[in-house]
Amino acid sequence: MTGCLVTIPDVDTNERLLTVKELAHYLGVPVATLYRWRYQREGPAGFRVGRHVRYRRRDVEAWIERRLSDRIV
C-alpha cells in the first residue's frame, strides 16, 4: 500500500490539547497536584486519550473563572 497520506488540519493554538506537564507549568503547580485534583475531582476537567490525560484550554479557563467567582462572595 503506497501513497496513503493523512493530513491533520491546522489547529489554533487555543484549541490544542494541553498535557499534564504543560498545564502544571501554566498553573504553576506540581504535576502531582494535578493528578491529586483529578482523583479528588477538584481540578479542571480533563479526559483520557489512550493512557494520557489531556485538557482543553477552554475547560481550564472556565475552571479558573469558577474559582475566582467563588472567592468573590
Backbone as XML, in Angstrom:
<?xml version="1.0"?>
<chain id="A" units="angstrom">
  <residue number="1" name="MET">
    <atom name="N" x="0.853" y="-1.177" z="0.000"/>
    <atom name="CA" x="0.000" y="0.000" z="0.000"/>
    <atom name="C" x="0.895" y="1.235" z="0.000"/>
  </residue>
  <residue number="2" name="THR">
    <atom name="N" x="0.794" y="2.035" z="-1.009"/>
    <atom name="CA" x="1.609" y="3.237" z="-1.104"/>
    <atom name="C" x="0.723" y="4.448" z="-1.346"/>
  </residue>
  <residue number="3" name="GLY">
    <atom name="N" x="1.292" y="5.596" z="-1.108"/>
    <atom name="CA" x="0.571" y="6.834" z="-1.391"/>
    <atom name="C" x="-0.503" y="7.180" z="-0.384"/>
  </residue>
  <residue number="4" name="CYS">
    <atom name="N" x="-0.515" y="6.545" z="0.776"/>
    <atom name="CA" x="-1.521" y="6.836" z="1.799"/>
    <atom name="C" x="-1.005" y="7.982" z="2.670"/>
  </residue>
  <residue number="5" name="LEU">
    <atom name="N" x="-1.599" y="9.134" z="2.519"/>
    <atom name="CA" x="-1.164" y="10.316" z="3.258"/>
    <atom name="C" x="-2.332" y="10.863" z="4.057"/>
  </residue>
  <residue number="6" name="VAL">
    <atom name="N" x="-2.131" y="10.983" z="5.341"/>
    <atom name="CA" x="-3.164" y="11.538" z="6.212"/>
    <atom name="C" x="-2.689" y="12.895" z="6.667"/>
  </residue>
  <residue number="7" name="THR">
    <atom name="N" x="-3.519" y="13.888" z="6.490"/>
    <atom name="CA" x="-3.155" y="15.223" z="6.957"/>
    <atom name="C" x="-4.097" y="15.631" z="8.075"/>
  </residue>
  <residue number="8" name="ILE">
    <atom name="N" x="-3.553" y="16.340" z="8.992"/>
    <atom name="CA" x="-4.336" y="16.871" z="10.103"/>
    <atom name="C" x="-4.423" y="18.370" z="9.902"/>
  </residue>
  <residue number="9" name="PRO">
    <atom name="N" x="-5.642" y="18.923" z="9.906"/>
    <atom name="CA" x="-5.765" y="20.366" z="9.691"/>
    <atom name="C" x="-5.060" y="21.161" z="10.783"/>
  </residue>
  <residue number="10" name="ASP">
    <atom name="N" x="-4.644" y="22.362" z="10.427"/>
    <atom name="CA" x="-4.012" y="23.233" z="11.411"/>
    <atom name="C" x="-4.969" y="23.463" z="12.570"/>
  </residue>
  <residue number="11" name="VAL">
    <atom name="N" x="-4.436" y="23.409" z="13.754"/>
    <atom name="CA" x="-5.237" y="23.619" z="14.954"/>
    <atom name="C" x="-4.804" y="24.928" z="15.577"/>
  </residue>
  <residue number="12" name="ASP">
    <atom name="N" x="-5.770" y="25.770" z="15.857"/>
    <atom name="CA" x="-5.491" y="27.015" z="16.554"/>
    <atom name="C" x="-4.810" y="26.666" z="17.875"/>
  </residue>
  <residue number="13" name="THR">
    <atom name="N" x="-3.784" y="27.404" z="18.256"/>
    <atom name="CA" x="-3.064" y="27.088" z="19.489"/>
    <atom name="C" x="-3.972" y="27.128" z="20.700"/>
  </residue>
  <residue number="14" name="ASN">
    <atom name="N" x="-5.057" y="27.890" z="20.653"/>
    <atom name="CA" x="-6.008" y="27.907" z="21.767"/>
    <atom name="C" x="-6.838" y="26.633" z="21.829"/>
  </residue>
  <residue number="15" name="GLU">
    <atom name="N" x="-6.910" y="25.895" z="20.726"/>
    <atom name="CA" x="-7.691" y="24.664" z="20.686"/>
    <atom name="C" x="-6.836" y="23.413" z="20.892"/>
  </residue>
  <residue number="16" name="ARG">
    <atom name="N" x="-5.521" y="23.575" z="20.897"/>
    <atom name="CA" x="-4.641" y="22.426" z="21.096"/>
    <atom name="C" x="-4.800" y="21.901" z="22.514"/>
  </residue>
  <residue number="17" name="LEU">
    <atom name="N" x="-4.828" y="20.602" z="22.661"/>
    <atom name="CA" x="-4.973" y="19.992" z="23.979"/>
    <atom name="C" x="-3.685" y="20.165" z="24.777"/>
  </residue>
  <residue number="18" name="LEU">
    <atom name="N" x="-3.843" y="20.415" z="26.061"/>
    <atom name="CA" x="-2.693" y="20.582" z="26.943"/>
    <atom name="C" x="-2.355" y="19.261" z="27.617"/>
  </residue>
  <residue number="19" name="THR">
    <atom name="N" x="-1.079" y="18.999" z="27.754"/>
    <atom name="CA" x="-0.633" y="17.837" z="28.522"/>
    <atom name="C" x="-0.652" y="18.192" z="30.000"/>
  </residue>
  <residue number="20" name="VAL">
    <atom name="N" x="-0.523" y="17.184" z="30.829"/>
    <atom name="CA" x="-0.463" y="17.417" z="32.278"/>
    <atom name="C" x="0.726" y="18.309" z="32.611"/>
  </residue>
  <residue number="21" name="LYS">
    <atom name="N" x="1.846" y="18.038" z="31.989"/>
    <atom name="CA" x="3.062" y="18.820" z="32.241"/>
    <atom name="C" x="2.879" y="20.288" z="31.835"/>
  </residue>
  <residue number="22" name="GLU">
    <atom name="N" x="2.257" y="20.509" z="30.671"/>
    <atom name="CA" x="2.024" y="21.880" z="30.202"/>
    <atom name="C" x="1.066" y="22.618" z="31.133"/>
  </residue>
  <residue number="23" name="LEU">
    <atom name="N" x="0.011" y="21.937" z="31.563"/>
    <atom name="CA" x="-0.945" y="22.580" z="32.456"/>
    <atom name="C" x="-0.320" y="22.869" z="33.819"/>
  </residue>
  <residue number="24" name="ALA">
    <atom name="N" x="0.479" y="21.958" z="34.311"/>
    <atom name="CA" x="1.166" y="22.188" z="35.593"/>
    <atom name="C" x="2.043" y="23.431" z="35.497"/>
  </residue>
  <residue number="25" name="HIS">
    <atom name="N" x="2.752" y="23.564" z="34.400"/>
    <atom name="CA" x="3.601" y="24.742" z="34.194"/>
    <atom name="C" x="2.740" y="26.009" z="34.107"/>
  </residue>
  <residue number="26" name="TYR">
    <atom name="N" x="1.659" y="25.945" z="33.355"/>
    <atom name="CA" x="0.759" y="27.095" z="33.182"/>
    <atom name="C" x="0.178" y="27.559" z="34.523"/>
  </residue>
  <residue number="27" name="LEU">
    <atom name="N" x="-0.249" y="26.608" z="35.353"/>
    <atom name="CA" x="-0.853" y="26.951" z="36.644"/>
    <atom name="C" x="0.179" y="27.171" z="37.742"/>
  </residue>
  <residue number="28" name="GLY">
    <atom name="N" x="1.422" y="26.765" z="37.492"/>
    <atom name="CA" x="2.473" y="26.928" z="38.490"/>
    <atom name="C" x="2.329" y="25.966" z="39.653"/>
  </residue>
  <residue number="29" name="VAL">
    <atom name="N" x="1.876" y="24.746" z="39.358"/>
    <atom name="CA" x="1.717" y="23.724" z="40.398"/>
    <atom name="C" x="2.460" y="22.462" z="39.949"/>
  </residue>
  <residue number="30" name="PRO">
    <atom name="N" x="2.813" y="21.604" z="40.909"/>
    <atom name="CA" x="3.465" y="20.347" z="40.529"/>
    <atom name="C" x="2.507" y="19.426" z="39.771"/>
  </residue>
  <residue number="31" name="VAL">
    <atom name="N" x="3.058" y="18.577" z="38.930"/>
    <atom name="CA" x="2.262" y="17.593" z="38.192"/>
    <atom name="C" x="1.455" y="16.736" z="39.169"/>
  </residue>
  <residue number="32" name="ALA">
    <atom name="N" x="2.053" y="16.362" z="40.283"/>
    <atom name="CA" x="1.360" y="15.525" z="41.277"/>
    <atom name="C" x="0.092" y="16.203" z="41.792"/>
  </residue>
  <residue number="33" name="THR">
    <atom name="N" x="0.111" y="17.521" z="41.885"/>
    <atom name="CA" x="-1.081" y="18.254" z="42.330"/>
    <atom name="C" x="-2.211" y="18.073" z="41.331"/>
  </residue>
  <residue number="34" name="LEU">
    <atom name="N" x="-1.918" y="18.143" z="40.040"/>
    <atom name="CA" x="-2.958" y="17.935" z="39.022"/>
    <atom name="C" x="-3.546" y="16.544" z="39.119"/>
  </residue>
  <residue number="35" name="TYR">
    <atom name="N" x="-2.712" y="15.529" z="39.318"/>
    <atom name="CA" x="-3.224" y="14.168" z="39.451"/>
    <atom name="C" x="-4.070" y="14.018" z="40.719"/>
  </residue>
  <residue number="36" name="ARG">
    <atom name="N" x="-3.650" y="14.675" z="41.802"/>
    <atom name="CA" x="-4.436" y="14.628" z="43.043"/>
    <atom name="C" x="-5.777" y="15.312" z="42.837"/>
  </residue>
  <residue number="37" name="TRP">
    <atom name="N" x="-5.777" y="16.498" z="42.227"/>
    <atom name="CA" x="-7.029" y="17.205" z="41.944"/>
    <atom name="C" x="-7.934" y="16.346" z="41.076"/>
  </residue>
  <residue number="38" name="ARG">
    <atom name="N" x="-7.352" y="15.687" z="40.089"/>
    <atom name="CA" x="-8.158" y="14.843" z="39.200"/>
    <atom name="C" x="-8.794" y="13.709" z="39.988"/>
  </residue>
  <residue number="39" name="TYR">
    <atom name="N" x="-8.020" y="13.072" z="40.857"/>
    <atom name="CA" x="-8.527" y="11.972" z="41.684"/>
    <atom name="C" x="-9.641" y="12.456" z="42.606"/>
  </residue>
  <residue number="40" name="GLN">
    <atom name="N" x="-9.466" y="13.649" z="43.160"/>
    <atom name="CA" x="-10.455" y="14.214" z="44.087"/>
    <atom name="C" x="-11.556" y="14.992" z="43.372"/>
  </residue>
  <residue number="41" name="ARG">
    <atom name="N" x="-11.495" y="15.070" z="42.048"/>
    <atom name="CA" x="-12.463" y="15.796" z="41.220"/>
    <atom name="C" x="-12.557" y="17.271" z="41.612"/>
  </residue>
  <residue number="42" name="GLU">
    <atom name="N" x="-11.406" y="17.876" z="41.843"/>
    <atom name="CA" x="-11.347" y="19.287" z="42.243"/>
    <atom name="C" x="-10.776" y="20.195" z="41.157"/>
  </residue>
  <residue number="43" name="GLY">
    <atom name="N" x="-10.007" y="19.661" z="40.274"/>
    <atom name="CA" x="-9.304" y="20.474" z="39.285"/>
    <atom name="C" x="-10.105" y="20.660" z="38.009"/>
  </residue>
  <residue number="44" name="PRO">
    <atom name="N" x="-9.466" y="21.229" z="37.005"/>
    <atom name="CA" x="-10.129" y="21.420" z="35.713"/>
    <atom name="C" x="-10.479" y="20.076" z="35.079"/>
  </residue>
  <residue number="45" name="ALA">
    <atom name="N" x="-11.535" y="20.086" z="34.272"/>
    <atom name="CA" x="-11.966" y="18.862" z="33.601"/>
    <atom name="C" x="-10.909" y="18.407" z="32.615"/>
  </residue>
  <residue number="46" name="GLY">
    <atom name="N" x="-10.533" y="17.158" z="32.724"/>
    <atom name="CA" x="-9.595" y="16.560" z="31.794"/>
    <atom name="C" x="-10.178" y="15.251" z="31.293"/>
  </residue>
  <residue number="47" name="PHE">
    <atom name="N" x="-9.546" y="14.670" z="30.317"/>
    <atom name="CA" x="-10.027" y="13.397" z="29.800"/>
    <atom name="C" x="-8.853" y="12.594" z="29.273"/>
  </residue>
  <residue number="48" name="ARG">
    <atom name="N" x="-9.090" y="11.324" z="29.118"/>
    <atom name="CA" x="-8.034" y="10.431" z="28.666"/>
    <atom name="C" x="-8.024" y="10.301" z="27.154"/>
  </residue>
  <residue number="49" name="VAL">
    <atom name="N" x="-6.829" y="10.321" z="26.608"/>
    <atom name="CA" x="-6.589" y="9.986" z="25.210"/>
    <atom name="C" x="-5.643" y="8.795" z="25.304"/>
  </residue>
  <residue number="50" name="GLY">
    <atom name="N" x="-6.202" y="7.613" z="25.180"/>
    <atom name="CA" x="-5.412" y="6.417" z="25.454"/>
    <atom name="C" x="-5.082" y="6.395" z="26.931"/>
  </residue>
  <residue number="51" name="ARG">
    <atom name="N" x="-3.823" y="6.338" z="27.252"/>
    <atom name="CA" x="-3.442" y="6.342" z="28.668"/>
    <atom name="C" x="-2.979" y="7.718" z="29.148"/>
  </residue>
  <residue number="52" name="HIS">
    <atom name="N" x="-3.095" y="8.711" z="28.287"/>
    <atom name="CA" x="-2.646" y="10.058" z="28.599"/>
    <atom name="C" x="-3.827" y="10.954" z="28.963"/>
  </residue>
  <residue number="53" name="VAL">
    <atom name="N" x="-3.618" y="11.843" z="29.923"/>
    <atom name="CA" x="-4.645" y="12.815" z="30.303"/>
    <atom name="C" x="-4.383" y="14.100" z="29.531"/>
  </residue>
  <residue number="54" name="ARG">
    <atom name="N" x="-5.442" y="14.679" z="28.989"/>
    <atom name="CA" x="-5.343" y="15.932" z="28.247"/>
    <atom name="C" x="-6.413" y="16.897" z="28.734"/>
  </residue>
  <residue number="55" name="TYR">
    <atom name="N" x="-6.151" y="18.180" z="28.549"/>
    <atom name="CA" x="-7.050" y="19.241" z="28.987"/>
    <atom name="C" x="-7.326" y="20.188" z="27.836"/>
  </residue>
  <residue number="56" name="ARG">
    <atom name="N" x="-8.583" y="20.614" z="27.716"/>
    <atom name="CA" x="-8.916" y="21.670" z="26.756"/>
    <atom name="C" x="-8.699" y="23.000" z="27.458"/>
  </residue>
  <residue number="57" name="ARG">
    <atom name="N" x="-8.071" y="23.916" z="26.763"/>
    <atom name="CA" x="-7.765" y="25.231" z="27.335"/>
    <atom name="C" x="-9.036" y="25.926" z="27.829"/>
  </residue>
  <residue number="58" name="ARG">
    <atom name="N" x="-10.128" y="25.812" z="27.069"/>
    <atom name="CA" x="-11.373" y="26.482" z="27.481"/>
    <atom name="C" x="-11.929" y="25.889" z="28.774"/>
  </residue>
  <residue number="59" name="ASP">
    <atom name="N" x="-11.728" y="24.585" z="29.012"/>
    <atom name="CA" x="-12.161" y="23.979" z="30.279"/>
    <atom name="C" x="-11.320" y="24.494" z="31.441"/>
  </residue>
  <residue number="60" name="VAL">
    <atom name="N" x="-10.031" y="24.665" z="31.187"/>
    <atom name="CA" x="-9.132" y="25.193" z="32.221"/>
    <atom name="C" x="-9.524" y="26.629" z="32.567"/>
  </residue>
  <residue number="61" name="GLU">
    <atom name="N" x="-9.757" y="27.445" z="31.530"/>
    <atom name="CA" x="-10.144" y="28.842" z="31.774"/>
    <atom name="C" x="-11.482" y="28.927" z="32.505"/>
  </residue>
  <residue number="62" name="ALA">
    <atom name="N" x="-12.438" y="28.063" z="32.163"/>
    <atom name="CA" x="-13.733" y="28.045" z="32.845"/>
    <atom name="C" x="-13.555" y="27.653" z="34.304"/>
  </residue>
  <residue number="63" name="TRP">
    <atom name="N" x="-12.679" y="26.698" z="34.575"/>
    <atom name="CA" x="-12.400" y="26.280" z="35.952"/>
    <atom name="C" x="-11.789" y="27.438" z="36.747"/>
  </residue>
  <residue number="64" name="ILE">
    <atom name="N" x="-10.865" y="28.158" z="36.133"/>
    <atom name="CA" x="-10.253" y="29.313" z="36.801"/>
    <atom name="C" x="-11.313" y="30.365" z="37.099"/>
  </residue>
  <residue number="65" name="GLU">
    <atom name="N" x="-12.185" y="30.657" z="36.149"/>
    <atom name="CA" x="-13.252" y="31.653" z="36.355"/>
    <atom name="C" x="-14.185" y="31.239" z="37.493"/>
  </residue>
  <residue number="66" name="ARG">
    <atom name="N" x="-14.530" y="29.950" z="37.547"/>
    <atom name="CA" x="-15.398" y="29.471" z="38.649"/>
    <atom name="C" x="-14.694" y="29.645" z="39.989"/>
  </residue>
  <residue number="67" name="ARG">
    <atom name="N" x="-13.412" y="29.346" z="40.038"/>
    <atom name="CA" x="-12.654" y="29.502" z="41.289"/>
    <atom name="C" x="-12.621" y="30.966" z="41.718"/>
  </residue>
  <residue number="68" name="LEU">
    <atom name="N" x="-12.433" y="31.856" z="40.746"/>
    <atom name="CA" x="-12.397" y="33.286" z="41.064"/>
    <atom name="C" x="-13.761" y="33.794" z="41.523"/>
  </residue>
  <residue number="69" name="SER">
    <atom name="N" x="-14.823" y="33.357" z="40.869"/>
    <atom name="CA" x="-16.159" y="33.832" z="41.249"/>
    <atom name="C" x="-16.587" y="33.274" z="42.600"/>
  </residue>
  <residue number="70" name="ASP">
    <atom name="N" x="-16.101" y="32.088" z="42.964"/>
    <atom name="CA" x="-16.398" y="31.521" z="44.283"/>
    <atom name="C" x="-15.746" y="32.329" z="45.406"/>
  </residue>
  <residue number="71" name="ARG">
    <atom name="N" x="-14.621" y="32.962" z="45.112"/>
    <atom name="CA" x="-13.905" y="33.754" z="46.119"/>
    <atom name="C" x="-14.514" y="35.120" z="46.338"/>
  </residue>
  <residue number="72" name="ILE">
    <atom name="N" x="-15.292" y="35.622" z="45.343"/>
    <atom name="CA" x="-15.865" y="36.968" z="45.434"/>
    <atom name="C" x="-17.266" y="36.879" z="46.033"/>
  </residue>
  <residue number="73" name="VAL">
    <atom name="N" x="-17.362" y="36.380" z="47.204"/>
    <atom name="CA" x="-18.670" y="36.273" z="47.865"/>
    <atom name="C" x="-18.644" y="36.988" z="49.174"/>
  </residue>
</chain>
